[in-house]
Amino acid sequence: MSLVGAGPGDPRLLTLGGLDRLKDADVVIYDRLVSRAVLDMIPHGVARVYGGKDPGPGGEKEQRKLNDLMLRKARSGKHVVRLKGGDPFLFSRGGEEAEFLRKNGVEFEVVPGVTSALAVPAYAGIPLTYRGLSSSVTVVTGQEAGSKRTLDWASIARGSDVVVVLMGAAKVKEIATELLRAGKPAKTPVAAITWGTTKKQRTVTTTLGEASKGGTLATKIEAPSVIVVGKVANLARKLGWRRESA
């Protein structure tokens, strides 16, 4: 069995290793955020099974069903590809799925994918490291913002020049508020890139202070989005190289 990263959307970002596994597959179990363009690269005759989970409650139950599905397909003797958006081991359940497979005696490999944390800012013209502006980057999940199981925002704010937030579109206001409380200046630039690397890509820029009030950023972005907090976010205005949707 192969756990394969599909990249963030643009089919050109699927790795050669990932493409090879799709060509050899009997069954592909794909996630919600795998783009149509990548799915179109699966050869004719290969079975496609949707294995995505919608955001919200019920995720654990859906994951158990998915694990059972992977196990059944793998034990049938077929070459199964578990196709996951981005990279299978970064803010995905690839690690948990690998652990489940190992526990049940299923041999597997991991084919890394291009993560949206790196590719999406690049497609928006934002270099995450830039001499004089940024020499450190932290990647976090936005799903825990404002929750009881919250991240250590103080350490995150102090520890990196740039914070990249995945899965944070619905909690922009909470994320900005947490970073302000942790000591980030209100004038810190913020860029949110929606549907990055696809034809629907759109970038919105603002400041942390404005983002904490909701307003433009909260109303203009939707999932999936990558949020970049730090001085380099302003470079999107100068280095943006793609034609974006209005």
N, C-alpha and C positions, 0 to 999 in steps of 0.2 A: 504494500500500500504506500502511496505517496501523498504527503502533505505539501501542497504546492501553493506558493504565493502568486496571486494573479496580478499584483501591482495595483495602482490606484485608479485605473480606468482606461487610460490611453493604451491600446493594444500593443503599441511599439515598446511599452515598458515591461511587457511579459518577457521573462528571461528565456534564453535558448533552452536551458534545462527544463523550464516549465513547459515550453512548447513541445519538447521531446516527450515529456510524460503524457501530455494530452494526446499526442499522436499514437502512443502505445496503449492508451486506456481502453478498457471495456466499459467502465462506468465512471462518470464524473459526478460527484456530489458537490454542488456549488453553493456559495454563500449569497446573501442578499445584495451585497455591494460589488459583486463581480459584474463588470460591465457587459452589456450586450455585445460590444465589439470583441471582447475576449471570448465570450461564449461562442461567437460565430467562428472562432478558430478551432473549435472542437470538430474533428472529422465526422462526416456523415456516417451514421450507423452506430456511433458510440452513445450509449444510454446516458441521458442527462436527468439527474434527480435533484430537485431543489432541497437544500439543507440549510436554508437561512432561518434566522430568528428575528422577529420584529422587536424593536425596542420596547421596554416596559416589563411589567411583571410576567411571570411564567417562563422566564428564561431557563431556569434550572430544569424544569419539566421538559421543555423542548430540547435541551441539550441531552438529556437522558435518552430521549427518543432517537436523536441523531446518532448518539453513540451506538445504540442497538442496531440502527440501520447500517452504519459503517461495519460493524462486526459481522452482520449477516452477509453483506456483500463480499467482504474480505474472505470469509470462510467458504464462500461458494466457489472459490478458486479463480475469481476474476481479478484483473488488475484494476484496482480502485484508485482514483485520484480524488482527494479531498481538496477542492479548489477554494482558496480563501482570499478575500480582498486584501491588498497590501502585502504584508509579510505575515506568515502564519504564527510567528512567535512574538509579535509586538502588538499588545492590546488586542489579542485575539485569544481564542481558547485552544490554540494549537498545542500549547504545552499540556493542557489537560487532556486533550484528545490523544496525544502521543502517550501520555501516562496510562490512559485507559487501554490503548492498543497493546502496550507492553504488558500490562497486567493480565490481559486476555490472550497472550501468546501470539499476537499478530506482528509480523515483521513489518517495519516501516522505514521510510526515509523522509527527510525534510529538504524541500527545494525552496530556499529563501526567495522572497519577492521584494520588489522595490516598495519601500514603505511610503505612505502618503506624507509622513512627517518630514521627509526630505524632498520628495518629488514635487509635491504641491506648492510649497514655497518657491522652489526653483522655477516652476512654470508661471509663477506670478512675478518673477523678477526679484525675489528676496533671497539673497545669500545668507544662510544662517550664521556663518562666521565671516567676518570682514575685519581686516586689520584696522585697529583703532576704534571699532564699534563693538565687536563681539568676538570673544575667544572661548566661550562656553555655552552649551545648549542643554536644556532639560526638556524631556518629552513627558507629558503627563496626560492622564485621562480627565476629561471634564465631567464625567458622570458622577463623581463624588462631591462636586462643588456644592456647598450648602447642606451636605448630609451629615449624619452623625459619624459616619465612617470617613471622615474628611482627610484630605492630604495634609502634610505638614507644609502649609503655604509659606510660613515664615522662612523655613530652610530653602524652599524653592526660590523665593523672591531674592534672598541674599546670595544663593549659591550659583546663579547663572545670569549671564548677560541677556540671554534670550530664553523665553519659555514658549514651547510649542504645545498647544492643547489639541488633542484629538477627541472626537465625540463630545464636543462642548457647545454645539449650536444652540441647544435649548437652555443653556445655563450661562450665557455670556455675561449677564448682569451679575450673577453670583460669583463667577470666576474673577471678574474685574474687581468686585468688592473685596474678595478674599486677598487679592494681590495688593490692593491699596492698604488694607489693614496690616498686611505683612511688611509694608514699608516702601513699596514701589511708588515712585512719583506719579501724580495724576497726569502729568504731561507725557508719560511714556507712550510712544507710538504703538498702535495695535492694527494689525491687518487680519481680516477674516476672508478666507478663500473658499467659496462654495463650489462644489462639483469640480474640484481641481483636476487638471489634465484632460478634461472632457470638453466637448463643444459647448457645454453650458457653463463653463468656468466664469466666475464673477468674483472680483476682489473689492472689498469695502475697507477703507482705512479710517481710523479715528484715533482717539487717545483713551488711555485707561480711565481717566476721570469721566469722560463722556460715556464710555461703555458701561460704567457702573450705574448710570442713570437709565439704562435701557436705550431708548431713542433709536437713532438711525441704524446702528449696528444690529440691535436686537430684532428690528423689523425687516432688515434686508437680507439676512442670512438664513439658511436652512440646512438641514443635514443632507448629505455629509459635508462638513466644513472642517478646515484646519485653521486654527487661530494662532497667530504669531504675535508675541508680546516682546517688545524690545526696540532699540534704536534702528535695527536693520529693517523693521517693518516699513519705514518711510521710503526705502529704496524701491519699493514696488512702483512708486510714481515715476521714478527715473529709469529703472531697468526693466519694467514690464515689457515683454516681447511678444505676447500673444494677443490676438484680437479676441476680446471678451464679449459675452452677451450683455445686453443692456439691463 
